[in-house]
Amino acid sequence: MDATPATDNEQNALWNGLAGRAWVDAQHLLDAMYKPFEDLLVDAIPAGFAGRVLDVGCGTGSTTLALARRLAPGGRCLGIDISEPMIAAARMRAQQEGTPASFIRADAQTHAFETAGFERIVSRFGVMFFDDPVRAFANLRRAAASDAELLCIAWRSAAENPFMTTAERAAAALLPTLPARRQDAPGQFALADRQRIGRILEQSGWSAVEIHPLDVACTLPEKDLVLYLTRLGPVGRALHEADERTRTRVIETVRAAFQPFVHGAEVHFNAACWRVEARANG
């Protein structure tokens, strides 16, 4: 179902537009690339867990479905995301494989969750996009049962993730209107500052906060690299509006810039992230 209306903001437009559709089209590539993070979140839930799990920013549902498969018959797993295209894809996947996961299209920052409705709240790269992160995590805190656990994975800084910014740096001269990343603004690196994460969680009512660096080796097939760089991220969105000559030049330039990451038939990169844990005490 579509629950509370998504907020009318930049993130809503982005994930219900080009970005959301691109993630749906590339879901198999992205799910495989980020499988180590999905495994980490799933392994943190005891096999046969009979509680209630919330997956924040669930995207096309891979992690939600994996979590649901781990639960006992009495458990339940809910995925929430602001993107209608991605939630539609998630629901279709759940139906096709017969996994009892549920999905809602809503903004986790403002959605009226059942009070104390979840024993575990998790997120794989889904909590960096809030307009007001303190308000968002406070809302998640209200949704957490007493002594519930929070486990989120978020990106560290752009400087520590050169793979994620290679396309922008390489294409900058060819795409002069490419938007600059804004520090602390909603987006991929919004939670890069460890101290900021701690302040947000403490101000929103979470306790026992632990934030640890997490470095994960990721891969994708070299044959899918052009798909990755032409559909995803700021460059992918800019190419949607570019003329054919500019598009060709950008693709050639950016593909060459990724060559240091290419090792035969695979692309290798390090994902520099935070593992963020907290508890809803009291």
C-alpha positions in Angstrom: 0.0 0.0 0.0 1.0 3.6 -0.3 0.9 5.0 3.2 1.7 8.5 4.3 2.4 10.7 1.3 6.1 11.2 0.5 7.4 14.7 1.3 7.5 17.1 -1.6 11.3 17.6 -1.8 14.3 17.0 -3.9 14.8 13.4 -2.7 11.2 12.6 -3.5 11.5 13.9 -7.0 14.8 12.1 -7.5 13.8 8.7 -6.3 10.4 8.8 -8.0 12.1 9.9 -11.3 15.3 9.0 -13.1 17.2 7.6 -10.1 14.4 5.3 -9.0 13.9 3.9 -12.5 17.6 3.5 -13.0 17.9 1.5 -9.8 15.1 -0.8 -10.9 16.7 -1.3 -14.3 20.1 -2.1 -12.6 18.7 -4.0 -9.6 20.5 -7.3 -10.4 23.8 -5.5 -10.8 23.4 -3.5 -7.6 22.1 -6.4 -5.6 25.2 -8.5 -6.6 27.6 -5.6 -6.0 26.2 -4.9 -2.5 25.6 -8.5 -1.5 28.3 -8.4 1.2 26.3 -5.7 3.0 23.1 -7.6 2.7 24.8 -10.6 4.2 26.1 -8.6 7.1 22.6 -7.3 8.0 21.0 -10.7 7.6 23.7 -12.4 9.7 23.0 -9.9 12.5 19.5 -11.4 12.8 19.4 -14.8 14.6 18.1 -17.6 12.4 14.5 -18.3 13.2 14.0 -14.9 14.8 10.3 -14.5 15.5 10.2 -10.7 15.9 9.4 -7.7 13.7 12.1 -6.2 11.4 12.0 -2.9 9.6 14.2 -2.3 6.6 14.6 1.5 6.0 15.2 2.7 2.5 14.7 -0.9 1.2 14.9 0.0 -2.5 13.9 -2.9 -4.7 13.7 -5.2 -1.7 16.7 -7.6 -1.9 17.7 -7.1 1.7 14.1 -7.1 3.0 13.4 -10.4 1.3 16.6 -12.0 2.6 15.7 -10.9 6.1 12.2 -12.3 5.7 13.6 -15.6 4.6 15.6 -15.8 7.8 12.6 -15.2 10.2 10.5 -17.8 11.9 7.0 -18.2 10.6 5.8 -15.8 13.4 8.2 -13.1 12.4 7.5 -10.3 9.9 9.7 -8.0 7.8 8.6 -4.6 6.4 10.5 -2.6 3.9 9.8 1.1 3.5 11.1 3.4 0.7 10.1 6.8 -0.8 10.4 5.5 -4.3 7.3 4.1 -6.0 9.2 2.4 -8.9 11.5 0.6 -6.4 8.6 -0.4 -4.1 6.7 -1.7 -7.1 9.7 -3.8 -8.1 10.1 -5.1 -4.5 6.5 -6.2 -4.3 6.7 -8.0 -7.6 9.8 -9.9 -6.4 8.2 -10.9 -3.1 5.1 -12.1 -5.0 7.2 -14.0 -7.6 9.3 -15.9 -5.0 6.5 -16.3 -2.4 8.4 -14.6 0.4 6.2 -13.1 3.1 7.7 -9.6 3.2 5.6 -6.5 3.1 6.4 -3.1 1.6 5.1 0.4 1.9 5.9 3.5 -0.1 6.3 6.2 2.4 8.9 8.6 3.9 10.4 7.0 7.0 11.1 10.4 8.4 7.4 11.2 8.8 5.5 7.9 8.4 3.2 7.0 11.3 4.7 3.7 12.2 3.0 1.5 14.9 4.5 2.7 18.2 7.1 0.2 19.5 6.3 -2.0 16.5 9.8 -3.4 15.7 12.5 -5.3 17.6 15.1 -4.7 14.8 15.6 -1.8 12.5 18.1 -2.1 9.7 19.2 -0.2 6.6 21.6 -0.8 3.8 22.5 2.7 2.5 19.0 4.0 3.1 19.4 6.5 5.9 21.6 9.2 4.2 18.7 10.9 2.4 16.6 12.5 5.1 16.0 16.3 5.0 15.9 16.3 8.9 17.9 13.3 10.1 17.2 14.0 13.8 13.5 14.0 13.1 13.9 10.9 11.0 15.8 8.9 13.6 13.4 10.1 16.3 10.6 8.7 14.3 12.4 5.4 14.0 13.0 5.5 17.7 9.3 5.7 18.3 8.8 2.7 16.1 11.3 0.7 18.1 10.2 -1.6 20.8 11.9 -1.5 24.2 15.5 -2.6 23.9 15.2 -2.8 20.1 18.4 -2.8 18.0 19.3 -0.5 15.2 21.9 -1.5 12.6 22.6 0.8 9.6 25.3 0.9 7.0 26.2 4.3 5.6 29.0 5.6 3.4 32.0 7.3 4.8 33.5 10.3 2.9 33.8 10.9 -0.8 37.6 11.1 -0.4 37.6 7.6 1.1 35.4 6.3 -1.8 37.2 7.3 -5.0 35.3 4.7 -7.1 32.0 6.5 -6.2 33.3 9.9 -7.5 35.4 8.9 -10.4 32.6 9.5 -13.0 31.9 13.0 -11.7 35.6 14.0 -11.6 36.2 12.6 -15.1 33.1 14.2 -16.6 33.3 17.6 -14.9 34.9 19.4 -17.9 32.4 17.9 -20.3 29.3 18.4 -18.2 29.6 22.0 -16.7 26.1 21.9 -15.2 26.9 18.8 -13.1 25.8 19.7 -9.6 28.4 19.8 -6.9 27.9 17.6 -3.9 26.9 19.6 -0.8 28.5 18.7 2.5 25.9 17.2 5.0 23.1 17.6 2.4 20.8 14.6 1.8 22.7 12.2 -0.4 25.2 9.4 -0.5 27.8 11.0 1.8 25.5 12.8 4.2 26.6 10.7 7.1 30.3 10.7 6.4 31.1 12.5 9.6 31.3 10.1 12.5 30.7 12.7 15.1 27.6 14.0 13.3 26.1 10.5 13.2 26.6 10.2 17.0 25.0 13.6 17.6 22.0 12.7 15.4 21.4 9.4 17.2 21.8 10.8 20.7 19.5 13.8 19.9 16.9 11.5 18.5 16.7 9.3 21.6 18.9 6.3 20.8 21.5 5.0 23.3 24.4 2.6 23.4 25.6 4.1 20.0 28.5 2.4 18.4 30.0 3.6 15.1 32.8 1.6 13.5 34.6 1.8 10.1 33.6 -0.9 7.7 35.7 -1.6 4.6 34.3 -4.1 2.1 35.8 -5.3 -1.2 33.1 -5.1 -3.9 33.0 -6.3 -7.4 30.9 -6.0 -10.6 31.4 -7.5 -14.0 33.4 -5.4 -16.4 30.8 -5.9 -19.1 28.3 -4.0 -16.8 30.6 -1.0 -16.1 29.2 1.2 -18.9 25.6 0.4 -17.7 26.7 1.5 -14.2 28.4 4.7 -15.2 25.7 5.8 -17.7 22.6 5.1 -15.6 23.5 5.7 -12.0 24.6 8.7 -10.0 24.9 12.4 -11.0 26.6 11.6 -14.3 24.0 9.0 -15.3 21.3 11.6 -14.7 23.1 14.3 -16.6 23.6 12.0 -19.6 19.9 11.5 -19.8 19.7 15.1 -21.0 22.9 15.3 -23.0 23.1 15.4 -26.8 24.6 12.3 -28.6 28.0 13.9 -29.2 28.4 14.9 -25.6 27.1 11.6 -24.4 29.7 9.7 -26.5 32.6 11.9 -25.3 31.5 11.5 -21.7 31.2 7.8 -21.8 34.6 7.4 -23.5 36.3 9.7 -21.0 34.6 8.2 -17.9 35.2 4.6 -19.0 38.9 5.4 -19.4 39.0 6.9 -15.9 37.7 3.7 -14.4 40.5 1.6 -15.9 42.5 1.4 -12.7 39.6 -0.5 -11.1 39.4 -3.0 -13.9 41.0 -6.4 -13.4 40.3 -8.6 -16.3 36.6 -9.5 -16.5 35.9 -7.8 -13.1 35.8 -4.4 -11.6 37.1 -4.2 -8.0 36.7 -1.4 -5.5 36.7 -0.8 -1.8 33.5 0.5 -0.2 34.5 2.6 2.8 31.5 2.7 5.2 30.3 3.0 8.7 28.6 0.3 10.7 26.2 2.1 12.9 24.6 0.4 15.9 22.3 1.7 18.6 19.7 0.5 21.1 16.3 1.8 22.1 16.6 1.5 25.9 13.6 2.3 28.1 
